[in-house]
Amino acid sequence: EVQPRVRGEEDGRPQEEARGAAEKAAATAGEPGQAGRGTAGSAEPAAEARAGGRSTESAAGPATAAGRGAAAATTAAAGRRRASRREEGRRDVEGGGGRSARRAARPGSAARRGREEAPGRRRRRGAGGLVIVRILAVTLLVPALAAADVSVRATLDPTQVRVGEASDLSVEVDGAQNAPTPRIAGTGGASVRYVGPSTQVSIVNGRMTASITHRYSVVASQPGRFTIGPITVEYNGKTYDAGSVALEVAAAGAPAGGGQAAAPAGDQLRLALSAPRTEVYVGERVPIALTLTIGQVRVTDLQYPTIAGDGFALDKLPEPGQRREGAAQVVEFRTTLVPLRSGALTIGPATMSLSLLVHSRSADPFFGSFFGDQRRPMELHSEPVALAVLPLPEAGRPADFSGAIGHFQFDVKAAPAEVAVGDPVTITSTISGDGALDALRPPAIAASDRLRVYPVQVANQPAANAGEKVFEQVVIPLAAGTVALPDLRFSYFDPGTRSYQTVDRPPIVLTVHESAAAHAAPQITGGVAAPGSKPERLGRDIVFIKDAPGQLRPIGARRWRSPVFWLFQLVPLAVWLGALAVQRRRQRLSGDVRYARYTRAGRDARAAIARARVALRAGDRATFHDMVAGAVHDYLAAKLDLPPGAVTAQSAAARLRGAGLATDVAAELEAFFTACEQARFAPACADGVDMQRTLERDDSIVRALERERRLGRSLIAASLLLITLARATHAMAPAETPNTIFFHANALYGEERWAEAAAEYERVLAVGWESGNLYFNLGNAWFRAGDVGRAVLDYERARRLIPRDPDLHANLSYARELTGNTGEDTVWARLVFPLAGHGTTDELLAAASAVYVAMMALLAVALFVPVAAQGARWAAAVAGLALVVVLSSAGRRLATLDLPAWAVVVTHDEATVRFEPSAGGTAHFQAKPGTVVRLLGAREGWAQVERGDGRRGWVEQAAVATI
């Protein structure tokens, strides 16, 4: 199955990290006595409701697959029956009735058997040679025919809901696997949110069908009837209309569609948004709490909440906390926001999606307990929070104030404190506190005649805690003696005291000695100082993005998946077998007189008929009759292996009838011999018309006897022409070129808008195109955005396409080091399969095909050129060894990279791998972001994975993404 790489409208990765914790709290609230048992009994994650996730489930139901399989099987069986009945190899695409009428019109049928029975029988022997050509034609025509069969339909389930409840909108595109997201012209006032795609690929009786389903969540805020659509899909330059769907929305307390009464949740579910104070300052980091209270109800499919509003920057929601308040369970999300403008600011309302488990009555006491629960999608809304945002005061603002707001501590250190002239000294400034650290500008030491300074940079080593930021500045003393560094001070605004604060640090004194190099040789003014004895410390980072997209190809298009490539490998073998057959024929012709006579019979007969035609035009009757009679006489003697004197009309006709030749040809042969004898022994009875008729009869007999050897040539030529036209038509299909999107994404990356650049790169993937450079740039964008797991994911995808790229190896190695994972091949693998890491599977297979063709060509040369036979055989042996090396390396890549289902952990924090597919299962081990695991199976939102050391376990599907 194919995993489409399309991001949703919201970043759902951190939301997926806390799904297990939230659902556990929900299940605990619904069953107070089962607080420690997890959510295996009630919480069932729904993959189609995850924002920004990647679906690995099938979009079509089993009934659809079964119907398609039956139809394909019926069509295949009917095609085989028709092919066995038809002598000319025509394909009856209509099927059904009219069989007897068509049989009467076909050559060789009962209605025409008296006239065409012999040619029909002779066709049967040659028709067997066309089977391979027909199979090749059908195989190559199937992709072109299947690509044109595209249908689109839209469904809404359920069609009747209450205000605030969600309905699922599915748009299925059958016949295409990379169709873009549909275009919805109108929503009628309802809120339509894109959830994500899912794909299905099935092969039944050799026929492949593919489909993609785009899913949306539809929610209405007021009752009424809403028409969603028209819904259209643009694919391969054509527009497909899925029509419109209608949604009936009842009031919140009214039954939907005449069903049962209002939602049983009542006041058992509450969502509240709060802030510790309502008066804040611009740029201040304000704590925000979002509290979900779950009463005596059971819920599942909890999604991370979203907070509406503008004019503020909101941090990502972390994993929620849980606590119990009486009989209710409380799930609390805590984050911070930063107001970006002064004045009145409205935060919220907050929205959270979940499913309420409602127990429906069942007549069966056993199955009712298992299948009686129904999921009712709901959306909870909180009240908004109003904030009064104050501007920073102008009075008392220090000159060195750089915009820091909060409460901070400031510390400065210098190391080493005793150096020689020209040796570097690192000044480390540490700022910690509870304010916004991202936009801090640290204090810097200014240059002087005794100090050379370099710009301040963020330290490479991570900070000790989340509320701390470390800066480094390198200074170089230029003169010996005692050097006092200038005072460093840091100013910030404290919202608690509503005043500006300044932290001063005492000056740092350096002891500088004369450099040893200064006594050895005079120092040139302005020259570079000699390096110290300490090893040079080099920085490390990822390599910059690629400027061009490289070779774009359809997603998943691989040469080893193409049947044409494997069928082509039969051509060199067929050529060599043909050359071997020609060589054997030559040897037989030179050593077998009877076979040589049999082979040349047709050519000699046609030459004799040509001489008879010349004699006819010259009026030489005697020569004409001798030539005509001799042509057939010698032809039959050679073909039937008879002595020249033993060929008579009766003996030849009897031998031909015994060989299965048609009766009318044997009778025609007897009449021809009679006419020839009459013309030769009674020349007065023969005229010009009889001579012309005799010549035509002679020519028709020879052609009829030779026809079976040339049978099917026209059909073969027509089949090859059909194949050529089909491939040409398929190649001329219009293709989208997403270069503009790629270059726009590069521009966003250059502006350091990492998340937007990643979204643009994924737009190229959404329309069905991929390349190694595209995945490389996408990995860089994720790395800069702080998502190392997804960076490793796209670097691994790029490694499948550009394995020799040094920039890719550098970035992937760096990302693996940050996550503590390594993925290098063992030494024995590099020795046994030396080319596996230096080329893609397609490149290795193409090289193997070229070596294979060269080997077969050398073997053919050894057959036809005796002088070079020995050298050609040695060269073919060397080519065979090279073929083994290249093929084994290609097989290694197929077995270890392309065929297994690999995935990468894409969570921000470590993912817990458990012994069983349940949130309450015992933890087995922790998988860091960027860890490459092998997928072994899936069950109800959980994926079974295997680590490199062979340890297996179950992890939530949202925590991993397939390569």
Protein Blocks (a to p, Z undefined) as FASTA:
>chain_A
ZZdddddfbdfklmmmmmmmmmmmmmmmmmmmlmmnojmlmmccdfklpghiacfbdfbd
fklmmmmmmmmmmmmmmmmmmmmmpmnlpacfkgpnhklmmmmmpghiaklmmmmmmmmm
mmmmmmmmmmmmmmmmmmmmmmmmmmmmccdddddddfbdcehiacddddddehiakbcc
dddfbgnhpacddfbdcdddddeehiacdddddddddddfbecdddeddddddeehiacd
ebjaddddddfkbcehhiacddfklmmbccddddfbfbdcehiacdddddddddfbddeh
iacdddedehiacddddddddddehjbccdddddddddfbecjddedjdddddddddddd
dfblklmmmmmpccddddddddddddddddddfehpafklghiacddddddddddfbdce
hiacddddddddjbdfklpccddddddfkbccddddddfbdcfblkbccdddddddfbec
jddddddddddddfklopacddddddddddddddfklmmpccdehiacdddfbdcddddd
dddddfbgbjaddehiafklpmklmmmmmmmmmmmmmmmmmmmmmmmmmmmmklmmmmmm
mmmmmmmmmmmmmmmmnopaklmmmmmmmmmmmmmmmmnopafklpcfklmmmmmmmnop
afklmmmmmmmmmmmmmmmmmmmlpcfklmmmmmmmmmmmmmmmmmmmmgoklmmmmmmm
mmmmmmmmmmmpccddfklmmmmmmmmmmnopaklmmmmmmmmmmnopacfklmmmmmmm
mmmnopaklmmmmmmmmmmmmmmbmklmmmmmmmmmmnopacbdcfklmmmmmmlmnccf
klmmmmmmmmmmmmmmmmmmmmmmmmlmmmmmmmmmmmmmmmmmmmmmmmmmmmmmmmpc
cdddfbfbdcdddfbdcfkbccfbdcdehiacddfbdeehiacdddfkopacdddfklpc
cZZ
